[in-house]
Amino acid sequence: MGDRSEAAIRDELAQNLGLIEPGLSLVGVEFHLKNAHGARGFVDILARDSLGNLVIIELKRSESTSRQAIHELFKYTMLVRAGHGIGVERLRCFLLSTSWSELLVPFSDFVRSVEFAAEAKRLVLDDAGRVTAILPVPLVTDPAPVRLLPWHSIYLYDDADTRSAGALELANGMRRAGISDYVLALLDHRGEGGNVIHRSAIYAAVSMHFADGRDLVPYTSPEYAEYDLLTYRASLRVAAESIEIGYPDKLRQILRSWEVDRVVRGGHFSSDALWSDNGLISLMLSEDGEHSGWLEILASPRHPPGWKKSLARIAQFLEGNRNWSRGIEEVLGNLEHTATASLEIFNPRDVIAAVGHAVRHENTSAFPILELIVDTDGETRIFKGFACWDGTTRPADPTEVLGRVLAGGAAEYGGLYHFDLMGSHDPALMAYHGLSYELFEVTDGTFTRRFDAVDGGWVEFDEGQHHLFRPTVEFLLANQAYCRALEALTHVIEISE
């Protein structure tokens, strides 16, 4: 390629900007970006495109200097925006390099993280070091994180030794079935006595990927058949006393009375340095809320990519819950740039399970609850959400209530419960029980405002309205016979009990 200098190549390109993109016009070479920050900034080539957008062009000739390119591009675009008031929608940048082996992955991440348009180009030079072509460089796609399917399997044993042998055979079966990524949590029940028949278990979860790279099923698909077939093949030689269905919230219940002895993992999860046991358990619990009733988020508008993802996650998690969804959207949509929001939601989307849990355990911990704390420059606002009773609705017959919503009644409920598919039916069932999702702003320990989804805004809340929004414990006390009958009709035995 000769020993022609980077400056000489830069000057050649400045006179032939059409090689980079047709319609570019030169603004300056080694253009000095004056600024009040004391930062040194000289853009290799500054141009305008055919639409009048400002275009920053950086040139890197060698492999060693190419590693500096991303830092310089970020600095120059910041100086243009901060020092000269150019909006991101009017700003573009090109990075030109002869070598992309070290630069491609970090520049691909750079392009995904910035708000302005950025493109990669490969410089092709002849033996004399002159530019013969400028080619587009395809960027590396954002690698999707490995995810676990929400359908799990539980293999139950009488003792830990038999369970350990089963785990070894199950891991071998996973590989035979072509399942590359899997997690097997080996569990033991705490304490003695009780009504637990089997005291050791394997809790198994697999990813959506085959060993050959194909996807098992679309991640959002409710289709269960292919997963069922694969896990059947994987467990053909596994001897277990009993096998049950699992899913993230069921695992959460199990871990209240069972402890993890160890974790067996395969595929992408093999490295215990990169994937801790606790990290894999969190993945199985679906703590991002995608396949669970729990969602915890800490985010700020200061970090746009994470903030955007958090807002989308909240909207998906609260789909069908109009009151909480719209109220949270209004609060977060009006936050200042400096604010930080901490949100925790328990939204199991199954009022039938909540009533059954309350009857069995004499508490209301299975009913939905929400807390949002917003901090803006030291000023704190608190919002709380609850399931509330209207104080008047008294359902009489659980068979009739279930039949209004589910064609198969209690029998259909059992299947939907096990596959965690009650979410779409929950709003109607809540209404038939006189229950609603309510969101309040709390000031100095007092409820001061309530969000009204019908009117689409916040309304003042005073003591005289409390009788309209009673806690779920009052519903349970006022409808004891009905709740016991509902629990008996829909009761599903959990191994955690």
C-alpha positions as CSV (number, residue, x, y, z in Angstrom):
1,M,0.0,0.0,0.0
2,G,3.0,2.3,0.0
3,D,3.9,4.7,2.8
4,R,1.5,7.5,1.8
5,S,0.5,9.5,4.9
6,E,-2.9,9.7,6.4
7,A,-2.9,13.4,5.8
8,A,-2.3,12.9,2.1
9,I,-5.1,10.4,1.9
10,R,-7.3,12.9,3.7
11,D,-6.5,15.7,1.2
12,E,-7.2,13.4,-1.7
13,L,-10.6,12.4,-0.3
14,A,-11.5,16.1,0.5
15,Q,-11.2,16.7,-3.3
16,N,-13.3,13.6,-4.1
17,L,-16.0,13.5,-1.6
18,G,-18.3,11.7,-4.0
19,L,-16.3,8.5,-3.4
20,I,-17.7,8.6,0.2
21,E,-21.3,9.6,-0.8
22,P,-22.7,11.4,-3.8
23,G,-23.8,14.9,-3.0
24,L,-21.3,15.7,-0.2
25,S,-19.9,19.2,-0.2
26,L,-16.7,20.3,1.6
27,V,-16.9,22.6,4.7
28,G,-13.3,22.2,5.8
29,V,-10.3,20.0,6.4
30,E,-8.8,19.7,9.8
31,F,-11.8,21.8,10.9
32,H,-11.2,23.2,14.4
33,L,-14.2,22.8,16.7
34,K,-13.9,25.8,19.1
35,N,-15.5,25.1,22.4
36,A,-15.6,26.4,26.0
37,H,-14.6,23.0,27.5
38,G,-11.0,23.2,26.6
39,A,-11.2,20.0,24.5
40,R,-9.0,19.7,21.5
41,G,-11.0,19.0,18.4
42,F,-9.9,18.9,14.8
43,V,-12.2,17.0,12.5
44,D,-10.4,15.3,9.5
45,I,-13.1,16.4,7.1
46,L,-16.3,18.3,7.8
47,A,-18.9,18.3,5.0
48,R,-22.6,18.7,4.3
49,D,-24.8,16.2,2.5
50,S,-27.4,16.9,-0.1
51,L,-30.1,17.5,2.6
52,G,-28.0,20.1,4.4
53,N,-27.0,17.8,7.3
54,L,-23.6,18.3,8.9
55,V,-21.3,15.3,8.2
56,I,-18.2,14.5,10.3
57,I,-15.7,12.3,8.5
58,E,-12.9,10.6,10.4
59,L,-10.0,8.8,8.7
60,K,-7.9,6.0,10.2
61,R,-5.1,4.5,8.2
62,S,-3.5,2.0,10.6
63,E,-4.8,-0.8,12.9
64,S,-3.3,1.0,16.0
65,T,-4.8,4.4,15.3
66,S,-8.2,2.8,14.4
67,R,-8.7,2.0,18.1
68,Q,-8.8,5.7,18.9
69,A,-11.5,6.4,16.3
70,I,-14.6,5.8,18.5
71,H,-13.4,8.1,21.3
72,E,-12.6,10.9,18.9
73,L,-16.0,10.5,17.0
74,F,-17.9,10.7,20.3
75,K,-15.9,13.8,21.4
76,Y,-16.3,15.6,18.1
77,T,-20.0,15.0,17.8
78,M,-20.4,16.2,21.4
79,L,-18.5,19.4,20.7
80,V,-20.6,20.0,17.6
81,R,-23.8,19.6,19.5
82,A,-22.8,21.4,22.8
83,G,-20.7,24.1,21.2
84,H,-22.7,24.9,18.1
85,G,-26.3,23.8,18.8
86,I,-26.6,21.2,16.1
87,G,-29.4,18.7,16.8
88,V,-28.8,14.9,16.5
89,E,-31.3,14.9,13.6
90,R,-29.0,17.2,11.6
91,L,-25.8,15.3,12.3
92,R,-24.1,12.4,10.7
93,C,-20.7,10.8,10.8
94,F,-18.5,8.4,8.8
95,L,-15.6,6.4,10.0
96,L,-13.2,5.4,7.2
97,S,-10.5,2.8,7.9
98,T,-8.3,0.5,5.9
99,S,-8.6,-2.2,8.6
100,W,-11.7,-3.2,10.6
101,S,-10.6,-6.3,12.4
102,E,-10.2,-4.6,15.7
103,L,-12.7,-1.8,15.1
104,L,-15.8,-3.6,13.8
105,V,-17.3,-4.9,17.1
106,P,-16.8,-1.7,19.2
107,F,-18.0,0.6,16.3
108,S,-21.1,-1.6,15.9
109,D,-21.9,-1.0,19.6
110,F,-21.2,2.7,19.1
111,V,-23.7,2.9,16.3
112,R,-26.4,1.2,18.4
113,S,-25.9,3.5,21.4
114,V,-25.8,7.0,19.8
115,E,-28.8,9.0,18.6
116,F,-27.3,10.3,15.3
117,A,-26.6,8.4,12.1
118,A,-23.1,6.8,11.9
119,E,-21.7,4.6,9.1
120,A,-18.6,2.5,8.5
121,K,-16.6,2.5,5.3
122,R,-13.6,0.5,4.2
123,L,-10.8,2.4,2.4
124,V,-9.2,0.3,-0.5
125,L,-5.8,1.6,-1.4
126,D,-3.5,0.6,-4.3
127,D,0.2,-0.1,-4.0
128,A,1.0,3.6,-4.1
129,G,-1.4,4.3,-1.3
130,R,-4.0,6.0,-3.4
131,V,-7.7,5.5,-2.9
132,T,-9.2,3.1,-5.4
133,A,-12.6,2.4,-3.7
134,I,-14.6,3.1,-0.6
135,L,-16.9,0.2,0.4
136,P,-19.6,0.0,3.0
137,V,-18.8,-2.2,6.0
138,P,-21.7,-4.4,7.3
139,L,-21.9,-3.9,11.1
140,V,-22.1,-6.7,13.6
141,T,-25.7,-7.3,14.7
142,D,-26.5,-6.9,18.4
143,P,-26.1,-10.4,19.8
144,A,-29.4,-11.4,21.5
145,P,-29.0,-12.5,25.1
146,V,-29.6,-16.2,25.8
147,R,-33.1,-16.6,27.2
148,L,-34.9,-19.4,29.0
149,L,-38.3,-20.6,27.9
150,P,-41.0,-19.9,30.4
151,W,-42.0,-23.6,30.5
152,H,-40.0,-25.7,33.0
153,S,-40.0,-29.3,34.3
154,I,-39.7,-30.5,37.8
155,Y,-38.4,-34.0,38.5
156,L,-39.1,-35.3,42.1
157,Y,-37.1,-37.8,44.1
158,D,-37.1,-39.4,47.5
159,D,-33.4,-38.7,48.2
160,A,-30.5,-36.6,47.0
161,D,-28.3,-39.5,45.7
162,T,-31.0,-40.7,43.3
163,R,-31.6,-37.1,42.3
164,S,-27.9,-36.5,41.5
165,A,-27.8,-39.6,39.3
166,G,-31.0,-38.3,37.6
167,A,-29.4,-34.9,36.9
168,L,-26.4,-36.6,35.2
169,E,-28.7,-38.6,33.0
170,L,-30.9,-35.6,32.2
171,A,-27.8,-33.5,31.2
172,N,-26.8,-36.3,28.8
173,G,-30.4,-36.4,27.5
174,M,-30.4,-32.7,26.8
175,R,-27.4,-33.1,24.6
176,R,-28.9,-36.1,22.8
177,A,-32.1,-34.1,22.2
178,G,-30.1,-31.2,20.7
179,I,-30.8,-28.7,23.5
180,S,-27.6,-26.7,23.8
181,D,-28.4,-24.3,26.7
182,Y,-30.0,-25.7,29.8
183,V,-30.0,-25.1,33.6
184,L,-30.7,-27.8,36.2
185,A,-31.2,-26.6,39.7
186,L,-30.9,-29.4,42.2
187,L,-33.2,-28.7,45.1
188,D,-33.7,-30.1,48.6
189,H,-36.7,-29.4,50.9
190,R,-35.8,-27.6,54.1
191,G,-36.7,-29.1,57.5
192,E,-38.6,-32.3,58.4
193,G,-42.2,-33.4,58.5
194,G,-44.9,-31.5,56.7
195,N,-47.0,-32.8,53.8
196,V,-44.1,-32.9,51.3
197,I,-43.9,-36.4,49.8
198,H,-40.6,-36.1,47.8
199,R,-37.8,-34.1,49.4
200,S,-35.3,-33.8,46.5
201,A,-35.9,-32.4,43.0
202,I,-34.4,-31.3,39.8
203,Y,-35.9,-28.0,38.4
204,A,-35.0,-27.9,34.7
205,A,-35.2,-25.0,32.3
206,V,-33.9,-24.8,28.7
207,S,-33.2,-22.0,26.2
208,M,-35.0,-21.4,22.9
209,H,-31.9,-22.5,20.9
210,F,-31.0,-25.8,19.4
211,A,-27.4,-26.9,19.4
212,D,-27.3,-26.3,15.6
213,G,-28.3,-22.6,16.1
214,R,-32.0,-22.9,15.2
215,D,-34.7,-21.4,17.5
216,L,-36.9,-23.8,19.4
217,V,-40.0,-21.6,19.0
218,P,-40.6,-17.9,18.7
219,Y,-40.0,-16.5,22.2
220,T,-43.4,-15.0,22.6
221,S,-45.3,-18.0,21.2
222,P,-47.7,-19.8,23.5
223,E,-47.0,-23.1,21.6
224,Y,-45.9,-25.7,24.1
225,A,-45.8,-28.9,21.9
226,E,-42.3,-28.7,20.6
227,Y,-40.8,-28.0,24.0
228,D,-42.8,-30.9,25.4
229,L,-41.5,-33.3,22.7
230,L,-37.9,-32.2,23.3
231,T,-38.0,-32.5,27.0
232,Y,-39.7,-35.9,26.7
233,R,-36.8,-37.1,24.5
234,A,-34.3,-35.6,26.9
235,S,-35.8,-37.4,29.9
236,L,-36.5,-40.8,28.4
237,R,-33.8,-42.5,30.5
238,V,-34.4,-40.4,33.6
239,A,-35.9,-42.2,36.5
240,A,-38.0,-39.9,38.7
241,E,-40.7,-40.6,41.3
242,S,-42.9,-37.9,39.8
243,I,-42.7,-35.1,37.1
244,E,-44.5,-31.8,37.4
245,I,-44.9,-28.6,35.3
246,G,-42.9,-25.5,36.3
247,Y,-42.8,-21.8,35.4
248,P,-41.0,-18.8,36.9
249,D,-43.6,-17.9,39.6
250,K,-44.0,-21.5,40.7
251,L,-40.2,-21.6,41.2
252,R,-40.5,-18.5,43.3
253,Q,-43.0,-20.3,45.5
254,I,-40.9,-23.4,45.7
255,L,-37.8,-21.5,46.9
256,R,-39.7,-20.3,50.0
257,S,-39.3,-23.8,51.4
258,W,-36.7,-25.5,49.2
259,E,-33.0,-24.6,48.9
260,V,-30.6,-24.9,46.0
261,D,-27.9,-27.6,46.6
262,R,-26.1,-26.9,43.3
263,V,-26.7,-26.0,39.6
264,V,-25.8,-28.1,36.6
265,R,-25.5,-26.1,33.4
266,G,-24.7,-26.5,29.7
267,G,-24.0,-24.5,26.5
268,H,-23.8,-20.7,26.9
269,F,-24.3,-21.2,30.7
270,S,-21.3,-23.5,31.2
271,S,-18.9,-20.8,32.6
272,D,-19.5,-20.4,36.3
273,A,-17.2,-17.3,36.2
274,L,-19.6,-15.5,33.8
275,W,-22.8,-17.2,35.0
276,S,-23.1,-17.5,38.7
277,D,-25.6,-19.9,40.3
278,N,-27.5,-17.0,41.6
279,G,-27.5,-15.4,38.2
280,L,-29.0,-18.5,36.6
281,I,-31.6,-18.8,39.3
282,S,-32.6,-15.1,38.6
283,L,-32.9,-16.0,34.9
284,M,-35.1,-19.0,35.7
285,L,-37.3,-16.7,37.9
286,S,-37.6,-14.2,35.0
287,E,-36.9,-11.3,37.2
288,D,-37.2,-8.8,34.3
289,G,-41.0,-9.6,34.5
290,E,-41.2,-11.1,31.0
291,H,-42.6,-14.4,32.1
292,S,-43.2,-13.6,35.8
293,G,-45.5,-11.7,38.1
294,W,-42.6,-9.7,39.4
295,L,-40.9,-6.7,37.8
296,E,-38.2,-4.5,39.3
297,I,-36.7,-1.5,37.5
298,L,-34.2,1.2,38.4
299,A,-33.8,3.6,35.5
300,S,-33.3,7.3,34.5
301,P,-34.0,9.4,31.5
302,R,-30.3,10.3,31.7
303,H,-29.6,7.0,30.0
304,P,-31.9,6.9,26.9
305,P,-31.3,3.3,25.7
306,G,-32.0,1.8,29.2
307,W,-34.9,4.2,29.8
308,K,-36.5,3.4,26.5
309,K,-36.2,-0.3,27.2
310,S,-37.6,0.1,30.7
311,L,-40.7,2.0,29.5
312,A,-41.4,-0.7,26.9
313,R,-40.9,-3.4,29.5
314,I,-43.4,-1.7,31.9
315,A,-46.0,-1.3,29.1
316,Q,-45.7,-5.0,28.2
317,F,-45.8,-6.1,31.8
318,L,-48.9,-4.1,32.6
319,E,-50.8,-5.0,29.4
320,G,-54.4,-5.3,30.2
321,N,-54.0,-3.4,33.5
322,R,-55.3,-0.1,32.2
323,N,-55.2,1.9,35.5
324,W,-51.7,1.1,36.5
325,S,-50.4,1.2,33.0
326,R,-51.7,4.7,32.2
327,G,-50.9,6.1,35.6
328,I,-47.3,4.9,35.5
329,E,-47.0,6.1,31.9
330,E,-48.1,9.6,32.9
331,V,-45.7,9.8,35.8
332,L,-42.7,8.6,34.0
333,G,-43.5,10.4,30.8
334,N,-43.3,13.8,32.6
335,L,-40.0,13.2,34.5
336,E,-37.1,15.6,34.2
337,H,-33.9,14.5,32.6
338,T,-32.1,14.3,36.0
339,A,-34.8,12.1,37.7
340,T,-34.3,8.5,38.8
341,A,-37.3,6.1,39.1
342,S,-37.3,2.9,41.2
343,L,-40.3,0.7,40.4
344,E,-41.3,-2.7,42.0
345,I,-44.5,-4.4,40.9
346,F,-46.1,-7.7,41.8
347,N,-48.8,-8.4,39.2
348,P,-49.5,-12.1,39.0
349,R,-52.6,-11.5,36.8
350,D,-54.6,-14.3,38.5
351,V,-57.1,-13.2,41.1
352,I,-58.3,-16.8,41.5
353,A,-54.8,-17.9,42.6
354,A,-54.7,-14.9,44.9
355,V,-58.0,-15.8,46.6
356,G,-56.9,-19.5,46.9
357,H,-53.5,-18.5,48.5
358,A,-55.3,-16.2,50.9
359,V,-57.6,-19.1,52.0
360,R,-54.8,-21.5,52.5
361,H,-52.2,-19.2,54.1
362,E,-54.5,-16.6,55.7
363,N,-52.7,-13.6,54.1
364,T,-53.1,-11.3,51.1
365,S,-49.5,-11.6,49.8
366,A,-50.6,-13.1,46.5
367,F,-52.7,-10.0,45.5
368,P,-51.0,-7.4,43.2
369,I,-49.1,-4.5,44.7
370,L,-47.0,-1.7,43.3
371,E,-44.5,0.9,44.6
372,L,-42.9,3.6,42.5
373,I,-40.3,6.1,44.0
374,V,-39.2,9.0,41.9
375,D,-36.3,11.2,42.9
376,T,-35.6,14.5,41.2
377,D,-32.6,16.4,42.5
378,G,-33.3,15.3,46.1
379,E,-37.1,15.7,45.9
380,T,-38.9,12.4,46.4
381,R,-42.4,11.4,45.3
382,I,-44.0,8.1,46.2
383,F,-46.8,6.2,44.4
384,K,-48.4,3.0,45.6
385,G,-50.8,0.6,43.8
386,F,-53.2,-2.0,45.3
387,A,-56.1,-4.3,44.4
388,C,-59.1,-2.6,46.0
389,W,-62.7,-3.9,46.6
390,D,-65.8,-1.7,45.9
391,G,-67.4,-2.8,49.2
392,T,-70.6,-4.0,47.6
393,T,-69.9,-6.9,45.2
394,R,-70.6,-10.3,46.8
395,P,-70.3,-13.2,44.3
396,A,-72.3,-16.3,45.4
397,D,-71.3,-19.2,43.2
398,P,-67.7,-19.8,42.0
399,T,-68.8,-22.2,39.3
400,E,-71.0,-19.5,37.8
401,V,-68.3,-16.8,38.0
402,L,-65.7,-19.0,36.4
403,G,-68.2,-20.1,33.7
404,R,-68.8,-16.5,32.7
405,V,-65.2,-16.0,31.8
406,L,-63.8,-19.5,31.0
407,A,-65.8,-21.9,28.8
408,G,-64.3,-24.9,30.5
409,G,-64.9,-23.5,34.0
410,A,-62.7,-24.8,36.8
411,A,-61.2,-27.6,34.6
412,E,-60.0,-25.0,32.1
413,Y,-58.6,-22.9,34.9
414,G,-56.4,-25.7,36.1
415,G,-54.7,-25.9,32.7
416,L,-54.3,-22.2,32.2
417,Y,-52.9,-21.9,35.8
418,H,-50.2,-24.5,35.2
419,F,-49.1,-22.8,31.9
420,D,-49.4,-19.3,33.4
421,L,-51.9,-18.2,30.8
422,M,-54.5,-16.5,33.0
423,G,-53.4,-13.0,32.3
424,S,-55.9,-12.2,29.5
425,H,-58.8,-13.3,31.7
426,D,-57.8,-11.5,34.8
427,P,-59.5,-8.1,34.1
428,A,-62.9,-9.8,33.7
429,L,-62.5,-11.9,36.7
430,M,-61.4,-8.9,38.8
431,A,-64.5,-7.1,37.7
432,Y,-66.8,-10.0,38.6
433,H,-65.4,-9.9,42.1
434,G,-65.7,-6.1,42.5
435,L,-61.9,-5.7,42.5
436,S,-59.9,-3.1,40.7
437,Y,-56.3,-2.0,40.3
438,E,-55.9,1.4,42.0
439,L,-52.9,3.8,42.0
440,F,-52.3,6.5,44.6
441,E,-49.8,9.2,45.3
442,V,-48.6,9.2,48.9
443,T,-47.4,12.4,50.6
444,D,-46.2,12.2,54.2
445,G,-47.9,8.8,54.7
446,T,-51.3,10.1,53.4
447,F,-53.0,9.2,50.2
448,T,-53.4,12.5,48.4
449,R,-54.2,11.7,44.8
450,R,-55.7,8.8,42.9
451,F,-55.3,8.0,39.2
452,D,-58.6,7.8,37.3
453,A,-58.1,5.9,34.0
454,V,-61.6,6.7,32.9
455,D,-61.0,10.5,33.1
456,G,-57.3,9.9,32.2
457,G,-55.7,11.9,35.0
458,W,-55.0,12.4,38.7
459,V,-57.7,13.4,41.0
460,E,-57.6,14.6,44.6
461,F,-58.3,11.9,47.2
462,D,-59.6,12.5,50.7
463,E,-60.8,10.6,53.7
464,G,-64.4,10.7,52.4
465,Q,-63.6,8.4,49.5
466,H,-61.9,5.6,51.4
467,H,-65.0,3.5,51.7
468,L,-65.0,3.2,47.8
469,F,-61.6,1.6,47.7
470,R,-61.4,-1.0,50.4
471,P,-58.5,-3.4,50.9
472,T,-58.7,-7.0,49.7
473,V,-58.8,-8.3,53.3
474,E,-62.2,-6.8,53.6
475,F,-63.4,-8.7,50.4
476,L,-62.1,-11.9,51.9
477,L,-63.8,-11.4,55.3
478,A,-67.1,-10.4,53.7
479,N,-67.1,-13.3,51.3
480,Q,-65.6,-16.1,53.4
481,A,-67.9,-18.9,52.2
482,Y,-67.5,-18.0,48.6
483,C,-63.7,-17.8,48.9
484,R,-63.5,-21.2,50.5
485,A,-65.7,-22.7,47.8
486,L,-63.6,-21.1,45.1
487,E,-60.4,-22.4,46.6
488,A,-61.8,-25.9,46.9
489,L,-62.9,-25.8,43.3
490,T,-59.7,-24.6,41.8
491,H,-57.0,-25.8,44.3
492,V,-53.8,-27.0,42.7
493,I,-51.2,-28.8,44.9
494,E,-47.8,-27.1,45.0
495,I,-44.7,-29.1,45.9
496,S,-43.7,-26.1,48.0
497,E,-46.5,-26.6,50.5
